[in-house]
Amino acid sequence: MIAVLIASMVVGSEDGHRDYFRADMAWLYIVILTFGYMISRGLAKSGSRDHYDS
């Protein structure tokens, strides 16, 4: 997530070009990454065969 924020800050609109990686797109990518991480963690934990109940 930090890399996405740094990339959105570094990529700018210099030399009269458009800003191709705006802050709103960076936050959208962060939300997508977070959602994907939560799904992958849930799948990893659901596949765990170790039960911690005694």
CYANA upper distance limits for C-alpha pairs under 8 A (distance plus 0.5 A):
  1 MET  CA      5 LEU  CA      6.96
  1 MET  CA     30 ILE  CA      6.40
  1 MET  CA     33 LEU  CA      8.05
  2 ILE  CA      6 ILE  CA      6.65
  3 ALA  CA      7 ALA  CA      6.48
  4 VAL  CA      8 SER  CA      6.69
  4 VAL  CA     26 ALA  CA      6.68
  4 VAL  CA     29 TYR  CA      8.06
  4 VAL  CA     30 ILE  CA      7.71
  5 LEU  CA      9 MET  CA      6.77
  5 LEU  CA     26 ALA  CA      6.87
  6 ILE  CA     10 VAL  CA      6.59
  7 ALA  CA     11 VAL  CA      6.46
  7 ALA  CA     21 PHE  CA      8.39
  8 SER  CA     12 GLY  CA      8.04
  8 SER  CA     21 PHE  CA      5.97
  8 SER  CA     22 ARG  CA      6.70
  8 SER  CA     23 ALA  CA      6.70
  8 SER  CA     26 ALA  CA      6.64
  9 MET  CA     23 ALA  CA      8.39
 11 VAL  CA     19 ASP  CA      7.62
 11 VAL  CA     20 TYR  CA      7.86
 11 VAL  CA     21 PHE  CA      6.86
 12 GLY  CA     18 ARG  CA      8.33
 12 GLY  CA     19 ASP  CA      5.77
 12 GLY  CA     20 TYR  CA      7.94
 12 GLY  CA     21 PHE  CA      7.94
 13 SER  CA     17 HIS  CA      5.75
 13 SER  CA     18 ARG  CA      5.70
 13 SER  CA     19 ASP  CA      4.95
 13 SER  CA     20 TYR  CA      8.20
 14 GLU  CA     18 ARG  CA      8.40
 21 PHE  CA     25 MET  CA      6.89
 21 PHE  CA     26 ALA  CA      7.41
 22 ARG  CA     26 ALA  CA      6.91
 23 ALA  CA     27 TRP  CA      6.78
 24 ASP  CA     28 LEU  CA      6.76
 25 MET  CA     29 TYR  CA      6.75
 26 ALA  CA     30 ILE  CA      6.78
 27 TRP  CA     31 VAL  CA      6.71
 28 LEU  CA     32 ILE  CA      6.77
 29 TYR  CA     33 LEU  CA      6.56
 30 ILE  CA     34 THR  CA      6.56
 31 VAL  CA     35 PHE  CA      6.59
 32 ILE  CA     36 GLY  CA      6.61
 33 LEU  CA     37 TYR  CA      6.58
 34 THR  CA     38 MET  CA      6.69
 35 PHE  CA     39 ILE  CA      6.74
 36 GLY  CA     40 SER  CA      6.63
 37 TYR  CA     41 ARG  CA      6.61
 38 MET  CA     42 GLY  CA      6.63
 39 ILE  CA     43 LEU  CA      6.72
 40 SER  CA     44 ALA  CA      6.61
 41 ARG  CA     45 LYS  CA      6.61
 42 GLY  CA     46 SER  CA      6.53
 43 LEU  CA     47 GLY  CA      6.72
 44 ALA  CA     48 SER  CA      7.07
